[in-house]
Amino acid sequence: MMMTEKKGMTISQRTMVIIGVVLAVAFVAGAWYMTRPTTKEQIIVSTTSSLYDTGFLDTLKKSFEAKYPLYNVSFISQGTGLAIETAKKGNADLIFVHDPPAETKFLTDGYGVNRKIVAYNFYIFVGPSADPASIKGLGPIDALKKIAAEGVKGNAIWVSRGDNSGTHSKEKALWKLAGLNVTILKQQTAPDGKPWYYEAGATMAATLQLADQKNTYTITDVATFLKGSAQGLTKGLVKVVDSGKDTINVYSAIVCNPSKNTRGHYEASMTLVKYLASDEGQTLFKEYGLAQFSQTLFKPWITTLKTNSDPELIQWVKDYAYIEGSDCPTAYRLNPGDLYG
């Protein structure tokens, strides 16, 4: 008699099925784990409009996030004064600005730690190509004196950012060096009864556009001027006063003091500052703008300092931007690691 096959699966068959199911579930779970959406830690940088207007921050964001994919960097672009206030209110994790006196106060008031100078460029004066005040070739102090003298005669107009930005702060410091009081200048008028000194209350790019439209003089960082010129925003303006010791422009990053800032992104912020100070970060500054302008828009400070490539310029930066002989005195350092060498 022939044996008939029993219905259903044998024990070994059931075991194989179970193993197969387990493996399938494990595979799906593994695939989900590998492809699952991750929550990135958000770093908010309160920064100056000149860095934003030039497009540099987009390059920085792309490069940093490619190296550190668990971080997402967002920028709040304002004048330096507002950028610092935003951070003081706890709405940012670090500041990236260019106003050494304001930065010093941010540290001494206890809001910031681990200041690091990372880049520099220069301010220039721009104005109408006709140069009605005849200041081309003068130094910035003599140029301002002449603009003021010609302004009350109706031969020159000056437009200031007037927004408590780093550029505005630098402008006021230069007027002071020229022995002139901005408060008084704003009250003066030309023979037609109109003021010759105006405040735009706007970003650098917007101020340049206004200066172009009104045929006036103004001070600008060279990076924003080059970028604006390339975009056709300043067709009628030319450089009339070149860069030098009195027009150095220095950019620093400062992490918000975790004892006052409750956002809780201190370590992430330190990672970004160290990246800016690294060889890779310094290369970003060195190369940004080269292809389009045949010159870099922001010069890498740490590279310049290490190579001692321009001792005179290095001293200019130290005289202007160092605090007690350092970019950050030890009293304002908090677990900086190797940030200061």
C-alpha positions in Angstrom: 0.0 0.0 0.0 1.4 3.4 -0.9 1.9 6.0 1.8 -0.2 9.2 1.4 1.4 12.7 2.0 0.1 14.3 5.2 -1.8 17.6 4.8 -0.2 20.8 6.1 3.4 21.7 6.7 6.0 19.7 8.6 7.7 21.1 11.6 10.8 21.9 9.6 8.8 23.7 7.0 7.1 25.8 9.6 10.5 26.6 11.1 11.8 27.8 7.7 8.7 30.0 7.2 9.2 31.6 10.6 12.9 32.2 9.9 12.0 33.8 6.6 9.4 36.1 8.2 11.9 37.1 10.9 14.6 37.9 8.3 12.1 39.9 6.2 11.0 41.9 9.2 14.7 42.5 10.2 15.5 43.6 6.6 12.6 46.0 6.5 13.5 47.4 10.0 17.1 47.8 9.0 16.1 49.6 5.8 13.8 51.9 7.7 16.5 52.6 10.3 19.0 53.5 7.6 16.6 55.7 5.7 14.6 57.1 8.5 14.3 60.9 8.8 16.7 62.3 11.4 16.1 65.3 13.5 19.0 67.7 12.9 20.2 70.0 15.6 19.5 73.6 14.6 22.2 76.3 15.0 20.9 79.9 14.7 23.5 82.5 13.8 22.6 86.1 14.3 24.8 87.9 11.7 25.5 91.1 9.7 23.8 91.9 6.4 27.1 92.3 4.6 27.9 88.6 5.0 24.4 87.8 3.8 24.2 90.2 0.9 27.4 88.8 -0.6 26.1 85.3 -0.7 28.9 84.0 1.5 26.6 82.5 4.1 25.0 80.2 1.5 28.5 78.8 0.7 29.3 78.4 4.4 26.0 76.6 5.1 26.5 74.1 2.3 30.0 73.3 3.2 29.5 73.0 6.9 26.3 70.9 6.7 28.1 68.6 4.2 30.7 67.9 6.7 28.4 67.8 9.7 25.1 66.4 8.4 23.4 66.3 11.8 23.5 70.1 12.1 21.3 72.6 10.3 22.5 76.2 10.2 20.1 79.1 9.9 21.0 82.8 9.7 19.2 85.9 10.9 20.7 88.7 8.8 20.6 92.2 10.4 22.9 95.1 11.2 25.4 94.2 13.9 23.5 96.1 16.6 20.3 94.2 16.0 22.2 91.0 15.5 23.7 91.4 19.0 20.3 92.3 20.5 18.8 89.2 19.0 21.4 87.0 20.7 21.1 88.8 24.0 17.4 88.0 24.0 18.2 84.3 23.6 17.0 84.0 20.0 20.3 82.9 18.5 23.2 80.5 19.4 26.1 82.7 18.3 26.9 85.9 16.5 29.0 86.5 13.4 29.6 90.3 13.2 32.1 93.1 12.6 32.1 95.7 15.4 34.9 95.1 17.9 33.7 97.7 20.5 30.2 96.2 20.5 31.7 92.7 20.6 33.8 93.6 23.6 30.6 94.8 25.4 28.8 91.6 24.5 31.6 89.6 26.2 32.0 91.9 29.2 28.3 92.0 29.8 28.4 88.2 30.1 26.4 87.3 27.0 29.2 85.8 24.9 32.2 83.5 25.2 35.0 82.3 23.0 35.3 85.2 20.5 37.3 84.2 17.5 38.4 86.5 14.7 38.1 84.6 11.4 38.2 87.1 8.5 38.8 90.6 7.4 38.5 93.0 4.5 38.2 96.7 4.1 35.8 99.6 3.9 36.0 102.0 1.0 34.2 105.3 0.2 32.2 105.3 -3.0 30.5 108.1 -4.8 29.5 109.6 -8.1 32.0 109.2 -10.9 32.1 113.0 -11.3 33.4 113.2 -7.7 31.8 116.7 -6.9 33.7 117.0 -3.6 37.0 116.2 -5.3 38.0 113.6 -2.7 39.5 110.9 -4.9 43.0 110.1 -3.8 42.5 111.5 -0.3 42.7 109.4 2.9 39.4 108.7 4.7 39.8 111.4 7.4 40.7 114.2 4.9 37.9 113.0 2.6 35.3 113.3 5.3 36.5 116.8 6.2 36.1 117.8 2.6 32.7 116.2 2.1 31.4 118.1 5.2 32.8 121.3 3.9 31.4 120.8 0.4 28.1 119.5 1.8 27.1 122.8 3.5 27.9 124.5 0.2 25.5 122.2 -1.7 28.3 120.4 -3.6 28.1 117.0 -1.9 25.6 114.6 -0.2 26.4 111.8 2.2 24.2 108.9 2.9 24.8 106.9 6.1 23.4 103.4 6.9 22.1 104.9 10.2 21.1 101.5 11.5 23.6 100.9 14.4 25.3 98.3 12.2 29.1 97.5 12.2 29.5 99.7 9.1 27.5 102.6 10.8 29.7 102.2 13.9 32.9 102.4 11.8 31.5 105.5 9.9 30.8 107.3 13.2 34.3 106.5 14.4 35.8 107.9 11.3 33.8 111.1 11.6 35.0 111.4 15.2 38.6 111.0 14.0 38.0 113.8 11.6 36.9 116.0 14.5 33.3 116.2 13.4 30.1 115.4 15.4 27.5 113.3 13.5 24.7 114.8 15.6 25.7 118.3 14.3 26.2 117.1 10.8 22.7 115.8 10.6 21.3 119.2 11.6 23.2 121.1 8.9 21.7 122.1 5.6 22.9 123.0 2.1 22.0 126.5 0.6 18.7 125.0 -0.7 17.6 124.3 2.9 17.9 120.5 2.5 20.2 118.4 4.7 23.4 117.1 3.0 23.8 114.2 5.5 21.1 111.5 5.3 20.5 108.3 7.2 19.1 105.3 5.2 18.3 103.1 8.2 18.8 100.1 5.9 21.2 97.3 5.0 24.4 97.9 3.1 23.0 96.8 -0.2 19.9 99.0 0.2 22.1 101.9 1.2 24.3 101.5 -1.9 21.2 101.5 -4.1 20.0 104.7 -2.4 23.4 106.3 -2.8 23.3 105.3 -6.5 19.9 106.8 -7.0 20.6 110.0 -5.2 24.1 110.5 -6.5 25.7 110.6 -3.1 28.8 109.4 -1.2 28.8 106.6 1.3 31.0 104.1 3.1 30.7 100.4 2.3 32.6 97.2 2.8 34.3 96.3 -0.4 32.7 92.9 -0.6 29.1 94.2 -0.7 30.1 96.9 -3.2 31.7 94.4 -5.6 28.7 92.1 -5.3 26.3 94.9 -5.8 28.2 96.2 -8.8 28.1 92.8 -10.4 24.4 92.7 -9.9 24.0 96.1 -11.5 22.8 97.8 -8.3 25.4 100.5 -8.2 26.0 101.5 -11.9 26.7 105.2 -11.0 29.0 104.7 -8.1 32.8 104.3 -8.2 35.4 103.8 -5.5 36.8 107.3 -4.5 38.7 106.5 -1.3 40.7 103.3 -1.1 41.3 100.9 1.8 43.9 101.4 4.5 44.7 101.2 8.2 41.7 103.4 9.1 39.3 101.3 7.1 40.1 97.8 8.2 37.0 95.6 8.7 37.2 92.6 11.0 34.8 89.7 11.3 34.4 87.6 14.5 32.3 84.8 15.7 31.2 84.7 19.3 29.2 81.8 21.0 26.4 82.8 23.3 27.2 82.1 27.0 25.2 79.0 28.0 24.7 80.4 31.5 22.5 83.1 29.9 21.3 81.5 26.8 18.8 78.6 27.3 18.6 77.3 23.7 21.2 74.7 24.7 23.3 74.5 21.5 26.6 75.4 22.9 28.6 72.4 21.6 27.0 72.7 18.2 27.9 76.4 18.1 31.4 75.6 19.1 31.6 73.1 16.2 30.7 75.9 13.8 33.2 78.4 15.2 36.0 75.8 15.0 35.0 75.1 11.5 35.3 78.7 10.6 38.8 78.8 12.2 39.9 75.5 10.5 41.9 75.2 7.4 38.8 74.2 5.5 36.8 77.2 6.8 39.7 79.6 6.1 39.8 78.2 2.5 36.2 79.2 2.1 37.1 82.8 2.8 40.2 82.7 0.7 38.4 81.4 -2.4 35.0 83.1 -2.2 34.8 85.7 -5.0 37.9 84.7 -6.8 36.2 83.2 -9.9 33.8 86.2 -10.3 35.9 89.1 -9.2 39.5 87.9 -9.5 39.9 88.7 -5.8 38.6 87.2 -2.6 35.7 89.1 -0.9 36.8 88.1 2.6 40.4 87.5 3.5 41.2 84.6 5.9 42.6 86.1 9.1 43.9 82.9 10.8 45.8 81.9 7.6 47.2 85.4 7.3 48.3 85.3 11.0 49.9 81.8 10.8 51.9 82.6 7.6 52.8 86.1 8.8 52.3 87.1 5.2 51.7 90.8 5.9 53.1 92.0 9.2 51.9 95.5 8.8 48.3 94.5 8.1 48.4 92.0 11.0 49.3 94.8 13.3 46.4 96.9 11.9 44.0 94.1 12.8 45.5 93.6 16.3 45.4 97.4 17.0 41.8 97.6 15.8 40.1 94.4 16.9 42.1 92.7 19.7 40.9 92.9 23.3 43.7 93.1 25.9 46.2 91.7 23.4 44.0 88.8 22.2 41.0 88.1 20.1 39.4 86.7 23.3 40.9 87.3 26.8 41.0 84.1 29.0 38.4 85.6 31.3 35.8 85.2 28.4 36.8 81.7 27.3 34.7 78.6 28.2 36.0 75.1 27.5 37.4 76.3 24.2 39.4 73.1 23.5 42.0 73.8 20.8 40.3 77.0 19.4 43.1 79.2 20.5 45.9 76.8 19.7 
